[in-house]
């Protein structure tokens, strides 16, 4: 074991000797584990600057404009596809990443929908969009509530009973419309006018029972009991659940993957085309592909990672949760974001704005 660790250190040291000694990272708050980052600095001697963005749009804007000065960015699957099309990213050679083999081939295949051949994005974390639920509040109003079904949200006979305790939906048109279309039995990537009209009609039925559409309020509101049903990222629901426990709320926040299927999201590590320190970027990405490094992320934030070798190092309560680490059978019903033509995106935005302005 010690010999194996020694070889890893020698390998890392050799790669770093050839790398630049500076690295600039642009990521979400708390998204790079402090312990892992400190180990990377200590082992490589690379000086790291880490900046935090508050929205995906902020990162996308800097990436698309160019000359951001960043070496490693963390685009979502959709942002990755856009950046690839705009030639804003540098291709990554897996052969230069000794720990790339740790990645789950099935998840790489899913990500290939936006990154053919997995040439530009290295999976970092992944999860789903599903139902964040105040269990007691929902079951009080609907004793036999189908907690793992989007029927709770989209069937008025259920949603009307939850109106008083609060329903919220993500403000993310491309993602939510894909989920709506899939729920209707249509292709999540459809831009058929009839399909979009059907989706708009379904959203219209939700409107009278909806409290708000927003991407930043759900965590606090769910944790405080100010909403009882949300369409939300699994990690946000997990954070809300933790806060509810910490504040000793009289209710339990749970998350469920919809049985009808839903969107599988990815955040990736990528290198801007004009990154000033690409060698250091490669050293960092490979470091985060080490099981210990990425396991810390999952243990801290409960986001699943795509690193098979890290599973044994993750808290069993997390890996054993089927709504964080779903079975392969459930994963078969998950779909990834797909970059649509601009015209199709505009049509979806139009449908969404009609729904949004009436809410």
Residue pairs with C-beta under 8 A, 6 or more apart in sequence:
8 290
9 43
11 98
12 43
12 44
12 283
12 286
12 287
13 43
13 44
15 279
15 282
15 283
15 286
16 43
16 44
16 45
16 46
16 280
16 283
18 279
19 44
19 46
19 277
19 279
19 280
19 282
19 283
20 46
20 276
20 277
20 278
20 279
20 280
21 45
21 46
21 47
21 280
22 46
22 47
22 48
22 49
22 276
22 277
22 280
23 46
23 47
23 48
23 49
23 71
23 72
23 277
23 280
23 281
23 283
23 284
24 48
24 49
24 50
24 51
24 69
24 70
24 71
24 72
24 276
24 277
25 32
25 48
25 49
25 50
25 51
25 70
25 71
25 72
25 73
25 284
26 51
26 52
26 53
26 59
26 62
26 68
26 70
26 72
26 73
26 74
27 50
27 51
27 52
27 53
27 72
27 73
27 74
28 52
28 53
28 74
28 267
29 52
29 54
30 300
30 301
31 74
31 267
31 297
31 301
32 50
32 288
32 297
33 293
33 296
33 297
33 300
35 296
36 287
36 288
36 292
36 293
36 294
36 296
36 297
37 48
37 50
39 287
39 293
40 46
40 48
40 284
40 287
40 293
41 47
41 48
43 287
44 280
44 283
44 287
46 280
46 283
46 284
48 284
51 70
53 59
53 62
56 75
56 76
56 79
59 73
59 74
59 75
59 79
60 75
60 79
60 82
60 83
62 68
62 70
63 70
63 73
63 75
63 79
63 83
63 88
63 89
63 272
64 82
64 83
64 86
64 88
66 88
66 272
66 273
66 274
67 274
68 272
68 274
69 276
70 272
70 275
71 271
71 272
71 275
71 276
71 277
71 278
71 280
71 281
71 284
72 269
72 270
72 271
72 275
72 281
72 284
72 285
73 269
73 270
73 271
73 272
74 124
74 267
74 268
74 269
74 270
75 83
75 121
75 267
75 268
75 270
76 265
76 266
76 267
76 268
76 337
77 111
77 113
77 114
77 115
77 121
77 265
77 266
77 268
77 336
77 337
78 114
78 174
78 175
78 337
78 339
80 89
80 114
80 115
80 120
80 121
80 266
80 268
80 270
81 114
81 115
81 337
81 338
81 339
82 339
83 89
83 120
83 270
84 114
84 115
84 120
85 339
87 273
88 272
88 273
89 120
89 121
89 270
89 271
89 272
89 273
90 120
90 270
90 271
90 272
90 273
90 275
90 278
91 119
91 120
92 119
92 120
92 121
92 122
92 270
92 271
92 282
92 285
94 100
94 118
96 282
96 286
97 122
97 282
97 285
97 286
97 289
98 286
99 286
99 289
99 290
99 309
100 122
100 286
100 289
102 289
102 290
102 291
102 307
102 308
102 309
102 310
103 122
103 123
103 289
103 306
103 307
103 308
104 123
104 306
104 307
104 308
106 328
106 331
107 123
107 126
107 266
107 306
108 118
108 123
108 306
110 264
110 266
110 331
110 334
110 336
111 118
111 121
111 123
111 266
111 268
111 336
112 118
113 336
113 337
113 338
114 121
114 336
114 337
114 338
114 339
115 121
115 268
120 270
121 266
121 268
121 269
121 270
122 268
122 269
122 270
122 285
122 289
123 266
123 268
123 305
123 306
124 266
124 267
124 268
124 269
124 288
124 294
124 297
124 305
124 306
125 235
125 266
125 267
125 297
125 298
125 301
125 303
125 304
125 305
125 306
126 264
126 265
126 266
126 267
126 303
126 304
126 305
126 306
127 233
127 234
127 235
127 264
127 265
127 303
127 304
127 324
128 233
128 234
128 257
128 262
128 263
128 264
128 265
128 323
128 326
128 334
129 170
129 175
129 176
129 179
129 231
129 232
129 233
129 234
129 262
129 263
129 265
130 231
130 232
130 234
130 237
130 255
130 256
130 257
130 258
130 262
130 323
131 147
131 148
131 150
131 152
131 153
131 229
131 230
131 231
131 232
131 237
131 255
131 256
131 258
132 218
132 222
132 229
132 230
132 231
132 232
132 236
132 237
132 240
132 253
132 254
132 255
133 147
133 152
133 228
133 229
133 230
133 253
133 254
133 255
133 256
134 165
134 222
134 225
134 227
134 228
134 229
134 251
134 252
134 253
135 147
135 251
135 252
135 253
135 254
136 250
136 251
136 252
137 162
137 165
137 225
137 228
137 251
138 145
138 147
138 152
138 162
138 165
138 228
138 229
139 145
141 161
141 162
141 164
141 165
142 152
142 158
142 161
142 162
145 152
145 158
146 152
146 158
147 254
147 256
148 256
148 257
148 258
148 259
149 258
149 259
149 260
150 179
150 183
150 258
150 260
150 262
151 158
152 158
152 159
152 162
152 229
153 159
153 167
153 169
153 206
153 229
153 231
154 180
154 183
154 202
154 205
154 206
156 205
156 206
156 208
156 209
159 167
159 206
159 209
159 210
159 229
160 208
160 209
162 209
162 228
162 229
163 208
163 209
163 211
165 227
165 228
165 229
166 211
166 221
166 226
166 227
166 228
166 229
167 206
167 209
167 210
167 211
167 227
167 228
167 229
167 230
168 210
168 211
168 212
168 213
168 214
168 217
168 218
168 221
168 227
168 229
168 230
168 231
168 232
169 176
169 206
169 210
169 212
169 213
169 230
169 231
170 176
170 213
170 214
170 215
170 218
170 230
170 231
170 232
170 233
171 213
171 214
171 215
171 356
172 215
173 348
173 349
173 351
173 352
173 353
174 337
174 340
174 345
174 348
175 263
175 265
175 337
176 231
176 352
177 196
177 199
177 348
177 351
177 352
178 188
178 189
178 263
178 335
178 337
179 188
179 231
179 258
179 262
179 263
180 199
180 202
180 203
181 187
181 188
181 189
181 190
181 195
181 199
182 188
182 260
182 261
182 262
182 263
182 335
183 202
183 258
183 260
183 261
184 195
184 198
184 199
184 202
186 192
186 195
186 198
186 199
187 195
188 263
188 335
188 338
189 338
189 340
190 196
191 340
191 341
191 343
191 344
191 347
191 348
193 347
196 347
196 348
196 351
199 351
200 351
200 354
200 355
203 351
203 355
204 355
204 358
207 355
207 358
207 359
210 359
211 227
212 359
213 355
213 356
213 359
218 227
218 230
218 232
218 236
218 237
218 240
219 236
219 239
219 240
219 243
220 226
220 240
220 243
221 227
221 230
222 230
222 232
222 236
222 237
222 240
222 244
222 253
223 239
223 240
223 241
223 243
223 244
223 247
223 249
223 253
224 244
224 247
224 249
225 244
225 249
225 251
230 237
232 255
233 265
234 255
234 257
234 303
234 323
234 324
235 301
235 302
235 303
237 253
237 254
237 255
238 255
238 301
238 302
238 324
239 301
239 302
240 253
241 252
241 253
241 254
241 255
242 302
244 251
244 252
244 253
255 323
256 323
257 322
257 323
257 326
257 330
257 334
259 333
260 333
261 333
261 334
261 335
262 333
262 334
262 335
263 334
263 335
263 336
263 337
264 331
264 334
264 335
264 336
265 336
265 337
266 306
266 336
269 285
269 288
271 278
271 281
271 282
271 285
275 281
287 293
288 294
289 307
291 307
291 309
291 310
291 312
291 313
292 310
292 313
294 305
294 307
294 310
295 305
295 307
295 310
295 313
295 314
297 303
297 305
298 304
298 305
298 310
298 314
298 315
298 318
299 313
299 314
299 315
299 318
302 318
302 324
304 318
304 324
304 325
305 314
311 319
318 324
318 325
319 325
322 330
326 334
340 348
